[in-house]
Amino acid sequence: AQKITQTQPGMFVQEKEAVTLDCTYDTSDQSYGLFWYKQPSSGEMIFLIYQGSYDEQNATEGRYSLNFQKARKSANLVISASQLGDSAMYFCAMREGRSNFGNEKLTFGTGTRLTIIP
Amino acid sequence: DAGITQSPRHKVTETGTPVTLRCHQTENHRYMYWYRQDPGHGLRLIHYSYGVKDTDKGEVSDGYSVSRSKTEDFLLTLESATSSQTSVYFCAIRTAGPDGLEQYFGPGTRLTVT
């Protein structure tokens, strides 16, 4: 079973509109973390936002927010007021468990390609 | 910028040849990771390190080995490259920032095995 599922392979959104990128996850751990990364056409992986499983508030970072619905096991990324520079691949990832050994590796989804239309 | 560099950035090699990719970090992070990125698979963990000479396997470790003799360098070696190892390879470090255990990535190495 997929641990991270991103069901939208591609999305087209008008500039200045808000966009929601879907991510569902599967874990039996009580402690886990959820991440979103952006990969523009230049190829680098850019960390956007993090949500811990025990965090009661949804994470926000500027125009990015993470809509965390624990019971539904979803962690959708919301981008407000989209800009042309938001066009990129977006990856959802999960870290399971807690460890002091660095082996809390990330599991990635297959990504969503977002295109912002002027 | 987490101070991570990767070398080479691009490499074309022939099947059966050995290849070593280097990840270098300047901020003394203890934990380092190697991932590969392929279409339809996202990123998958190859190997990781939790200290000098301390390494362990990830989910796609077959055909790869790693070494870490210094904190700042984490090497990924393909002993005998195959076409299935054509991929983009990312190195990452882990920080313990206020937002949690975040991983930051290097710029990537595009490897083509012909």
Interface residues (C-beta under 8 A of the other chain):
Chain A: I4 G33 F35 Y37 G43 E44 M45 F47 Y50 G52 A59 F91 A93 R95 F101 G102 N103 E104 K105 L106 F108 G109 T110 G111
Chain B: R30 Y31 Y33 G40 H41 G42 L43 R44 L45 Y48 S49 Y50 D56 G58 V88 F90 A92 R94 D99 G100 L101 E102 Q103 Y104 F105 P107 G108 R110
